[in-house]
Amino acid sequence: MSEQEITIRVGSRFERLLVLEMDNRNVTGETRWLCQCDCGTQKTVRAYNLKAGHTRSCGCLQRESATRHGMDKSPEYNAWHSLRSRCKNEKVEDAS
């Protein structure tokens, strides 16, 4: 289905966003919709971004998918973190 064929209506779902109503507060003339994310947050989204799939959530999807290595409690990570801290600290004198 092409982007032009997609119709946005109240109750339509785009990934995690449920369309609640058209947002008439827009002064630029582009169509915007008030949506509610599955997490409960409400967000106003441009119609183009909904149709094109650019906006899929309020931002919670990106926060959830942020990967972490899980090694932040290891001795190796602590040594690396301390090393970086010393390198970035301007008050630490050069050891060379």
N, CA and C atoms as a LAMMPS dump frame, in Angstrom:
ITEM: TIMESTEP
0
ITEM: NUMBER OF ATOMS
288
ITEM: BOX BOUNDS ff ff ff
-5.0000000000000000e+02 5.0000000000000000e+02
-5.0000000000000000e+02 5.0000000000000000e+02
-5.0000000000000000e+02 5.0000000000000000e+02
ITEM: ATOMS id mol type element x y z
1 1 1 N 0.845 -1.167 0
2 1 2 C 0 0 0
3 1 3 C 0.894 1.236 0
4 2 1 N 0.658 2.144 -0.935
5 2 2 C 1.495 3.336 -1.012
6 2 3 C 1.057 4.35 0.035
7 3 1 N 1.899 5.323 0.217
8 3 2 C 1.662 6.343 1.237
9 3 3 C 0.376 7.123 0.96
10 4 1 N 0.054 7.383 -0.326
11 4 2 C -1.138 8.139 -0.669
12 4 3 C -2.409 7.337 -0.386
13 5 1 N -2.352 6.019 -0.432
14 5 2 C -3.52 5.177 -0.236
15 5 3 C -3.885 5.025 1.242
16 6 1 N -2.988 5.354 2.141
17 6 2 C -3.249 5.211 3.576
18 6 3 C -4.126 6.368 4.042
19 7 1 N -5.246 6.036 4.657
20 7 2 C -6.163 7.041 5.189
21 7 3 C -6.063 7.03 6.703
22 8 1 N -5.927 8.218 7.26
23 8 2 C -5.852 8.347 8.714
24 8 3 C -7.235 8.71 9.223
25 9 1 N -7.724 7.921 10.151
26 9 2 C -9.014 8.174 10.778
27 9 3 C -8.861 8.018 12.286
28 10 1 N -9.781 8.608 13.022
29 10 2 C -9.799 8.419 14.474
30 10 3 C -9.957 6.929 14.731
31 11 1 N -9.111 6.386 15.578
32 11 2 C -9.129 4.96 15.892
33 11 3 C -8.123 4.16 15.089
34 12 1 N -7.496 4.796 14.074
35 12 2 C -6.458 4.107 13.302
36 12 3 C -5.255 3.856 14.189
37 13 1 N -4.535 2.778 13.903
38 13 2 C -3.348 2.436 14.683
39 13 3 C -2.142 2.422 13.752
40 14 1 N -1.079 3.091 14.192
41 14 2 C 0.194 3.114 13.491
42 14 3 C 1.255 2.681 14.495
43 15 1 N 1.679 1.418 14.388
44 15 2 C 2.608 0.81 15.353
45 15 3 C 2.037 0.962 16.768
46 16 1 N 2.694 1.757 17.614
47 16 2 C 2.244 1.924 19.006
48 16 3 C 1.301 3.106 19.189
49 17 1 N 1.017 3.85 18.12
50 17 2 C 0.21 5.062 18.232
51 17 3 C -1.227 4.814 17.807
52 18 1 N -2.161 5.26 18.636
53 18 2 C -3.586 5.205 18.344
54 18 3 C -4.045 6.629 18.082
55 19 1 N -4.68 6.866 16.924
56 19 2 C -5.127 8.203 16.549
57 19 3 C -6.37 8.563 17.357
58 20 1 N -6.299 9.698 18.076
59 20 2 C -7.411 10.152 18.914
60 20 3 C -8.269 11.198 18.216
61 21 1 N -7.628 12.206 17.626
62 21 2 C -8.373 13.29 16.973
63 21 3 C -7.429 14.123 16.125
64 22 1 N -8.024 14.899 15.193
65 22 2 C -7.232 15.828 14.402
66 22 3 C -6.847 16.995 15.293
67 23 1 N -5.619 17.449 15.176
68 23 2 C -5.14 18.559 15.991
69 23 3 C -5.258 19.835 15.169
70 24 1 N -6.145 20.717 15.567
71 24 2 C -6.399 21.943 14.812
72 24 3 C -5.518 23.104 15.239
73 25 1 N -4.581 22.87 16.13
74 25 2 C -3.727 23.953 16.629
75 25 3 C -2.57 24.265 15.692
76 26 1 N -2.47 23.575 14.571
77 26 2 C -1.336 23.749 13.671
78 26 3 C -1.497 25.036 12.856
79 27 1 N -0.491 25.882 12.841
80 27 2 C -0.55 27.144 12.11
81 27 3 C 0.127 27.063 10.74
82 28 1 N 0.835 25.989 10.456
83 28 2 C 1.558 25.879 9.181
84 28 3 C 0.713 25.287 8.065
85 29 1 N -0.478 24.773 8.377
86 29 2 C -1.342 24.232 7.352
87 29 3 C -1.204 22.742 7.112
88 30 1 N -0.181 22.111 7.69
89 30 2 C -0.036 20.672 7.5
90 30 3 C -0.927 19.931 8.497
91 31 1 N -1.427 18.788 8.07
92 31 2 C -2.337 18.022 8.914
93 31 3 C -1.571 17.325 10.015
94 32 1 N -2.053 17.482 11.225
95 32 2 C -1.469 16.823 12.39
96 32 3 C -2.566 16.091 13.146
97 33 1 N -2.157 15.007 13.813
98 33 2 C -3.099 14.189 14.566
99 33 3 C -2.603 14.004 15.99
100 34 1 N -3.552 14.074 16.926
101 34 2 C -3.236 13.786 18.323
102 34 3 C -3.333 12.28 18.488
103 35 1 N -2.252 11.664 18.948
104 35 2 C -2.191 10.209 19.093
105 35 3 C -1.838 9.856 20.533
106 36 1 N -2.253 8.669 20.929
107 36 2 C -1.866 8.159 22.236
108 36 3 C -1.031 6.914 22.038
109 37 1 N 0.132 6.916 22.664
110 37 2 C 1.051 5.785 22.581
111 37 3 C 0.579 4.683 23.52
112 38 1 N 1.007 3.469 23.259
113 38 2 C 0.66 2.345 24.121
114 38 3 C 1.147 2.555 25.552
115 39 1 N 2.175 3.378 25.735
116 39 2 C 2.686 3.64 27.088
117 39 3 C 1.839 4.67 27.828
118 40 1 N 0.881 5.321 27.118
119 40 2 C -0.009 6.284 27.752
120 40 3 C 0.278 7.737 27.417
121 41 1 N 1.409 8.018 26.811
122 41 2 C 1.793 9.375 26.461
123 41 3 C 1.034 9.845 25.223
124 42 1 N 0.573 11.101 25.23
125 42 2 C -0.072 11.672 24.054
126 42 3 C 0.928 12.526 23.299
127 43 1 N 0.846 12.454 21.964
128 43 2 C 1.806 13.16 21.118
129 43 3 C 1.093 13.611 19.857
130 44 1 N 1.393 14.831 19.397
131 44 2 C 0.881 15.321 18.129
132 44 3 C 1.881 14.958 17.043
133 45 1 N 1.359 14.356 15.958
134 45 2 C 2.23 13.825 14.909
135 45 3 C 1.743 14.323 13.55
136 46 1 N 2.668 14.697 12.683
137 46 2 C 2.325 15.076 11.316
138 46 3 C 1.768 13.868 10.571
139 47 1 N 0.752 14.098 9.759
140 47 2 C 0.117 13.027 8.987
141 47 3 C 1.147 12.318 8.104
142 48 1 N 2.039 13.082 7.494
143 48 2 C 3.057 12.485 6.629
144 48 3 C 3.907 11.48 7.4
145 49 1 N 4.296 11.82 8.619
146 49 2 C 5.143 10.925 9.415
147 49 3 C 4.416 9.652 9.811
148 50 1 N 3.111 9.743 10.053
149 50 2 C 2.335 8.545 10.348
150 50 3 C 2.257 7.652 9.115
151 51 1 N 1.896 8.247 7.981
152 51 2 C 1.737 7.48 6.741
153 51 3 C 3.03 6.843 6.281
154 52 1 N 4.129 7.569 6.421
155 52 2 C 5.427 7.074 5.948
156 52 3 C 6.073 6.11 6.934
157 53 1 N 5.53 6.028 8.154
158 53 2 C 6.094 5.135 9.15
159 53 3 C 7.295 5.718 9.876
160 54 1 N 7.499 7.032 9.755
161 54 2 C 8.633 7.677 10.423
162 54 3 C 8.415 7.795 11.931
163 55 1 N 7.163 8.013 12.351
164 55 2 C 6.851 8.114 13.768
165 55 3 C 6.043 6.883 14.142
166 56 1 N 6.618 6.059 15.012
167 56 2 C 5.976 4.799 15.387
168 56 3 C 5.575 4.75 16.852
169 57 1 N 6.071 5.713 17.646
170 57 2 C 5.735 5.775 19.07
171 57 3 C 6.019 7.187 19.562
172 58 1 N 5.822 7.405 20.848
173 58 2 C 6.088 8.728 21.432
174 58 3 C 7.586 8.957 21.639
175 59 1 N 8.369 7.926 21.441
176 59 2 C 9.8 7.966 21.713
177 59 3 C 10.209 6.821 22.615
178 60 1 N 9.21 6.155 23.189
179 60 2 C 9.503 5.059 24.115
180 60 3 C 10.111 3.863 23.383
181 61 1 N 9.763 3.67 22.13
182 61 2 C 10.313 2.56 21.354
183 61 3 C 11.823 2.69 21.214
184 62 1 N 12.289 3.894 20.944
185 62 2 C 13.733 4.122 20.817
186 62 3 C 14.442 3.94 22.155
187 63 1 N 13.825 4.418 23.233
188 63 2 C 14.437 4.257 24.557
189 63 3 C 14.534 2.781 24.938
190 64 1 N 13.505 2.007 24.584
191 64 2 C 13.51 0.589 24.914
192 64 3 C 14.534 -0.193 24.096
193 65 1 N 14.768 0.251 22.867
194 65 2 C 15.662 -0.511 21.997
195 65 3 C 17.126 -0.109 22.151
196 66 1 N 17.405 0.879 23.002
197 66 2 C 18.795 1.272 23.232
198 66 3 C 19.534 0.083 23.853
199 67 1 N 20.555 -0.364 23.172
200 67 2 C 21.265 -1.555 23.649
201 67 3 C 22.327 -1.19 24.667
202 68 1 N 22.518 -2.088 25.587
203 68 2 C 23.58 -1.949 26.581
204 68 3 C 24.336 -3.264 26.614
205 69 1 N 25.575 -3.175 26.979
206 69 2 C 26.406 -4.373 26.935
207 69 3 C 26.268 -5.243 28.178
208 70 1 N 25.754 -4.702 29.271
209 70 2 C 25.53 -5.496 30.463
210 70 3 C 26.787 -5.79 31.272
211 71 1 N 27.899 -5.166 30.925
212 71 2 C 29.161 -5.444 31.615
213 71 3 C 29.582 -4.296 32.535
214 72 1 N 28.664 -3.404 32.864
215 72 2 C 29.042 -2.228 33.641
216 72 3 C 29.411 -2.532 35.086
217 73 1 N 29.206 -3.741 35.547
218 73 2 C 29.601 -4.113 36.91
219 73 3 C 30.886 -4.944 36.928
220 74 1 N 31.461 -5.204 35.766
221 74 2 C 32.646 -6.058 35.697
222 74 3 C 33.914 -5.278 36.066
223 75 1 N 34.954 -5.96 36.542
224 75 2 C 36.223 -5.297 36.874
225 75 3 C 36.851 -4.624 35.648
226 76 1 N 36.696 -5.241 34.477
227 76 2 C 37.275 -4.674 33.252
228 76 3 C 36.61 -3.342 32.907
229 77 1 N 35.294 -3.298 33.035
230 77 2 C 34.58 -2.062 32.736
231 77 3 C 34.971 -0.977 33.736
232 78 1 N 35.043 -1.328 35.011
233 78 2 C 35.421 -0.346 36.03
234 78 3 C 36.816 0.213 35.774
235 79 1 N 37.761 -0.642 35.358
236 79 2 C 39.111 -0.181 35.043
237 79 3 C 39.087 0.758 33.841
238 80 1 N 38.324 0.383 32.806
239 80 2 C 38.229 1.215 31.602
240 80 3 C 37.579 2.558 31.933
241 81 1 N 36.52 2.525 32.738
242 81 2 C 35.815 3.755 33.095
243 81 3 C 36.722 4.684 33.905
244 82 1 N 37.487 4.132 34.817
245 82 2 C 38.421 4.94 35.611
246 82 3 C 39.496 5.546 34.728
247 83 1 N 39.998 4.778 33.787
248 83 2 C 41.009 5.26 32.848
249 83 3 C 40.462 6.436 32.045
250 84 1 N 39.246 6.292 31.521
251 84 2 C 38.628 7.373 30.744
252 84 3 C 38.42 8.616 31.605
253 85 1 N 38.028 8.416 32.844
254 85 2 C 37.802 9.551 33.747
255 85 3 C 39.087 10.315 33.979
256 86 1 N 40.183 9.588 34.163
257 86 2 C 41.476 10.25 34.373
258 86 3 C 41.918 10.988 33.121
259 87 1 N 41.66 10.422 31.961
260 87 2 C 42.059 11.064 30.705
261 87 3 C 41.271 12.349 30.454
262 88 1 N 40.016 12.361 30.83
263 88 2 C 39.164 13.526 30.589
264 88 3 C 39.311 14.602 31.652
265 89 1 N 39.855 14.264 32.814
266 89 2 C 39.979 15.2 33.917
267 89 3 C 41.198 16.103 33.689
268 90 1 N 40.946 17.403 33.542
269 90 2 C 42.024 18.349 33.282
270 90 3 C 42.918 18.56 34.496
271 91 1 N 42.454 18.213 35.686
272 91 2 C 43.216 18.425 36.899
273 91 3 C 44.271 17.329 37.125
274 92 1 N 44.162 16.218 36.413
275 92 2 C 45.117 15.129 36.562
276 92 3 C 46.347 15.478 35.725
277 93 1 N 47.53 15.429 36.364
278 93 2 C 48.764 15.751 35.655
279 93 3 C 49.175 14.615 34.737
280 94 1 N 49.857 14.964 33.689
281 94 2 C 50.347 13.982 32.729
282 94 3 C 51.422 13.138 33.391
283 95 1 N 51.315 11.814 33.277
284 95 2 C 52.247 10.913 33.942
285 95 3 C 53.526 10.679 33.135
286 96 1 N 53.594 11.222 31.937
287 96 2 C 54.781 10.949 31.103
288 96 3 C 55.98 11.76 31.479
